[in-house]
């Protein structure tokens, strides 16, 4: 019988739920279906900085577990890989790159106003400063929570956004859809390669930092809609 993802199992059965599961729920219940194309572009900027953190946390996991063949396999699927190639303007056929590099190039497809870009970059620097301060073990444990259901739930929620016009958003949608495919196989997907590194509530602040950068980059995600009487 196939194993369920950590997040999916916790949501369905209420067993083993931790604080970070509630934060995942908070993110998935943000106002994704009301976002404009420009707001969704800001989500892509915020996610880019998360993708840097993800890569660095995976590198931490590989340093802590250098003989772990499953982590090495996961590493090959996330770093220096062609599994997102090709994509117009981002990746040539067969071109290998880290997934955060794919996101960086994605953002360059549709330039935004200089002042706004600088504000998003400042948010990203603050976010990275915060998450890089965590211990190596905490960073390593976060990977299972990301790959084994957490990011699949978040990406599925983001895809509820109605507007995907433009080159950047087309590439971002490709990134999200492909990662759902990478992670969703309960036996052979990316989650199956790292769920043996069981997370605990030490990773909750990492998820909280992700929620925070999303909310700061796109205030509409948490603003309540105004009801006209």
C-alpha positions as CSV (number, residue, x, y, z in Angstrom):
1,X,0.0,0.0,0.0
2,X,1.4,3.4,-0.9
3,X,2.3,5.9,1.8
4,X,0.4,9.2,2.0
5,X,2.3,12.5,2.1
6,X,3.0,13.9,5.6
7,X,0.7,16.9,5.1
8,X,-2.1,14.9,3.3
9,X,-2.1,12.2,6.0
10,X,-2.2,14.8,8.8
11,X,-5.0,16.7,7.2
12,X,-7.2,13.7,6.6
13,X,-6.6,11.9,9.8
14,X,-5.8,14.7,12.3
15,X,-2.9,12.5,13.6
16,X,0.6,13.9,13.9
17,X,-0.4,17.4,13.0
18,X,2.1,20.0,14.1
19,X,2.2,23.7,14.1
20,X,3.7,23.9,10.6
21,X,0.7,22.0,9.2
22,X,-1.5,24.9,10.4
23,X,0.7,27.4,8.6
24,X,0.5,25.4,5.4
25,X,-3.3,25.5,5.8
26,X,-3.1,29.3,6.3
27,X,-1.1,29.7,3.1
28,X,-3.5,27.5,1.1
29,X,-6.5,29.5,2.3
30,X,-5.1,32.8,1.2
31,X,-6.9,34.8,-1.4
32,X,-5.4,33.1,-4.4
33,X,-8.5,33.2,-6.6
34,X,-8.7,37.0,-6.4
35,X,-5.2,37.9,-7.5
36,X,-4.5,40.1,-10.5
37,X,-1.7,39.3,-12.9
38,X,0.6,41.9,-11.3
39,X,-0.1,40.5,-7.8
40,X,0.6,37.0,-9.0
41,X,3.9,38.3,-10.5
42,X,4.8,39.5,-7.0
43,X,4.0,36.0,-5.7
44,X,6.6,34.7,-8.2
45,X,9.1,37.2,-6.8
46,X,8.5,36.0,-3.2
47,X,8.6,32.4,-4.3
48,X,12.0,33.0,-6.0
49,X,13.5,33.8,-2.6
50,X,11.9,30.7,-1.1
51,X,13.4,28.6,-3.9
52,X,16.9,29.8,-2.9
53,X,16.2,28.8,0.7
54,X,14.9,25.4,-0.5
55,X,18.1,24.7,-2.4
56,X,20.2,25.8,0.5
57,X,18.3,23.6,2.9
58,X,18.6,20.6,0.6
59,X,22.3,21.3,0.4
60,X,22.3,21.2,4.2
61,X,20.5,17.9,4.3
62,X,23.0,16.4,1.8
63,X,25.9,17.7,4.0
64,X,24.4,16.1,7.1
65,X,23.6,12.8,5.3
66,X,26.4,12.4,2.7
67,X,25.8,8.6,2.3
68,X,22.0,8.9,1.9
69,X,21.2,7.7,-1.7
70,X,17.6,8.9,-1.6
71,X,18.6,12.4,-0.7
72,X,21.3,12.2,-3.5
73,X,18.5,11.2,-5.9
74,X,16.4,14.1,-4.7
75,X,19.3,16.5,-5.1
76,X,19.7,15.4,-8.7
77,X,16.0,16.3,-9.3
78,X,16.3,19.8,-7.8
79,X,19.9,21.0,-8.6
80,X,21.7,21.1,-11.9
81,X,18.9,19.3,-13.6
82,X,17.1,19.6,-17.0
83,X,13.7,18.5,-15.7
84,X,12.2,21.9,-16.3
85,X,13.7,22.3,-19.7
86,X,13.0,23.5,-22.3
87,X,11.0,26.7,-21.6
88,X,11.1,29.7,-24.0
89,X,13.4,32.4,-22.8
90,X,14.4,30.5,-19.7
91,X,15.9,27.1,-20.5
92,X,17.2,25.6,-23.7
93,X,16.4,22.0,-24.6
94,X,18.5,19.8,-22.2
95,X,19.9,22.8,-20.3
96,X,20.7,22.0,-16.7
97,X,20.2,24.4,-13.9
98,X,19.2,24.7,-10.2
99,X,15.5,25.3,-9.9
100,X,16.0,28.7,-8.2
101,X,18.0,29.7,-11.3
102,X,14.9,28.8,-13.4
103,X,12.9,31.1,-11.2
104,X,15.5,33.9,-11.5
105,X,15.4,33.8,-15.3
106,X,11.6,33.6,-15.2
107,X,11.4,36.9,-13.3
108,X,13.7,38.5,-15.9
109,X,11.2,37.8,-18.7
110,X,8.8,40.5,-17.6
111,X,10.7,43.5,-16.0
112,X,8.8,45.5,-13.3
113,X,9.1,49.1,-12.2
114,X,12.5,49.7,-10.6
115,X,11.2,51.0,-7.2
116,X,8.9,48.0,-6.9
117,X,11.6,45.6,-7.8
118,X,13.9,47.1,-5.2
119,X,11.1,46.7,-2.5
120,X,10.7,43.1,-3.4
121,X,14.4,42.5,-3.4
122,X,14.6,44.1,0.1
123,X,11.9,41.7,1.3
124,X,13.8,38.8,-0.2
125,X,17.1,39.8,1.5
126,X,15.4,40.1,4.9
127,X,13.7,36.7,4.4
128,X,17.0,35.0,3.4
129,X,18.8,36.6,6.4
130,X,16.2,35.2,8.7
131,X,16.1,31.6,7.3
132,X,19.8,31.3,6.9
133,X,20.2,31.7,10.6
134,X,18.6,28.4,11.5
135,X,20.7,25.3,12.4
136,X,21.7,22.9,9.7
137,X,19.5,20.1,11.2
138,X,16.4,22.3,11.1
139,X,17.1,23.3,7.5
140,X,17.5,19.6,6.6
141,X,14.3,18.5,8.3
142,X,12.3,21.2,6.4
143,X,12.9,19.4,3.1
144,X,10.5,16.5,4.0
145,X,7.7,19.0,4.9
146,X,8.2,20.8,1.6
147,X,8.5,17.8,-0.7
148,X,6.1,15.4,1.1
149,X,2.8,17.3,0.6
150,X,3.5,20.8,1.9
151,X,4.5,22.5,-1.4
152,X,2.1,20.4,-3.4
153,X,-0.7,21.9,-1.3
154,X,0.6,25.4,-1.7
155,X,1.2,25.1,-5.4
156,X,-2.3,23.7,-6.0
157,X,-3.7,26.7,-4.2
158,X,-1.6,29.2,-6.2
159,X,-2.8,27.7,-9.4
160,X,-6.4,28.8,-8.4
161,X,-5.3,32.3,-9.4
162,X,-7.3,33.3,-12.5
163,X,-4.7,35.4,-14.4
164,X,-1.6,33.9,-16.0
165,X,-1.0,36.2,-18.9
166,X,2.6,37.1,-19.9
167,X,5.9,35.3,-20.2
168,X,6.8,35.3,-16.5
169,X,3.5,33.9,-15.4
170,X,3.5,31.3,-18.1
171,X,6.9,30.1,-16.9
172,X,5.9,30.2,-13.3
173,X,2.8,28.2,-14.0
174,X,5.0,25.6,-15.7
175,X,7.3,25.5,-12.7
176,X,4.4,24.9,-10.3
177,X,2.6,22.3,-12.4
178,X,5.8,20.3,-12.9
179,X,6.7,20.4,-9.2
180,X,3.2,19.0,-8.4
181,X,4.0,16.2,-10.8
182,X,7.5,15.6,-9.3
183,X,6.1,15.5,-5.7
184,X,2.7,13.8,-6.1
185,X,3.8,10.2,-6.8
186,X,3.5,8.6,-3.3
187,X,6.1,5.9,-4.0
188,X,8.4,7.4,-6.6
189,X,8.1,11.1,-6.2
190,X,10.3,13.6,-4.5
191,X,8.4,13.3,-1.2
192,X,9.2,9.6,-1.1
193,X,12.9,10.4,-1.3
194,X,13.0,12.4,1.9
195,X,10.1,11.5,4.2
196,X,12.5,9.3,6.2
197,X,13.9,12.6,7.5
198,X,10.9,13.3,9.7
199,X,10.2,17.0,10.5
200,X,9.2,18.3,13.8
201,X,8.1,21.7,15.1
202,X,11.6,23.2,14.9
203,X,10.7,23.9,11.2
204,X,7.6,25.9,12.1
205,X,9.4,29.2,11.9
206,X,10.6,28.4,8.4
207,X,7.1,28.0,7.2
208,X,6.1,31.1,9.2
209,X,8.8,33.1,7.3
210,X,7.4,31.8,4.0
211,X,3.9,32.9,4.9
212,X,5.3,36.3,6.0
213,X,7.1,37.1,2.8
214,X,4.0,36.1,0.8
215,X,1.8,38.4,2.9
216,X,4.3,41.3,2.7
217,X,4.9,41.0,-1.0
218,X,1.2,40.7,-1.8
219,X,-1.1,42.2,0.9
220,X,-4.2,41.2,-1.1
221,X,-3.5,37.6,-0.1
222,X,-4.7,38.3,3.4
223,X,-6.9,41.3,3.0
224,X,-10.6,40.6,3.5
225,X,-12.8,41.5,0.6
226,X,-15.1,44.5,1.1
227,X,-18.8,43.7,1.1
228,X,-20.9,46.3,-0.6
229,X,-24.2,46.8,1.2
